[in-house]
Each structure stands twice: as structure tokens, then as C-alpha cells.
């Protein structure tokens, strides 16, 4: 069994918005959201916050 698939369970982190478990890739990148809609929602909320801070 050299170089085969790993048998360990996949690492997960909770989604920032809904706390649903999000499987993490094996490499460097961290996924914080369970869907594209939640990533979009985060960008919108961040943009509104930045706009209100600039007023």
C-alpha cells in the first residue's frame, strides 16, 4: 500500500455562516464556507461594512 489513498477521515472545519462541516483540502488552502452562496454573502457583508466605515 504505497502511495495509495489515505484511509484517515477527512479534516473538517465549521462553515463561518451556518456551522455545517466543510471538508478541507489536503494542501495549504483553508475553506471557510460550505457553498459559493455563503462566500458571496461574506463578500457582500464585508463590502457594506467597509462602505459604512468610510462614511
N, C-alpha and C positions, 0 to 999 in steps of 0.2 A: 504494500500500500504506500508507494512512494509518489508524491506529487498529486495525490487524488483529492477529492473534495473533502472539506473539513466536516467532521461529524458533530462538532460542538454546535450548540444553539446560537442563533444569530443575536448579536447585540441589539438592544432597542433603547431608545430614549423617548420620553413622552412628548407629544406634539405641544407646541407652545400655546396653541389656542384651545384644543379640546382634550388634551391629555391621553389621546389614543396612542398606543405604542407604535413608534416609527422605526422600522428596521434600518440599521446603519450599515453603510458600505464598509468593506474591509480596509479600504485605503484611507487617506487623510481627511476626506470631506465629511463633515457632520451634517446630517439632515435634521432640521428642527421642526418641520411641518409635515403633516401626513398627506397633504394634497396641494395642488397648484392653487386652488382657491384660497387656502389658508396663507400661502406665500404672498398672493396678491393682496389679501386682506391686511397682512402685516405691512406691506409697502404703502398701502393707502393710509393706514393709521399713522405710520411714521411720517408721511408727507404732510398730512394735516397737522400733526404735532409740530413739525418744522415751520410750517406756514404760520401757525398761531404764535410760536415763539418769536417770529420775526416782526410781528405787529407791535 
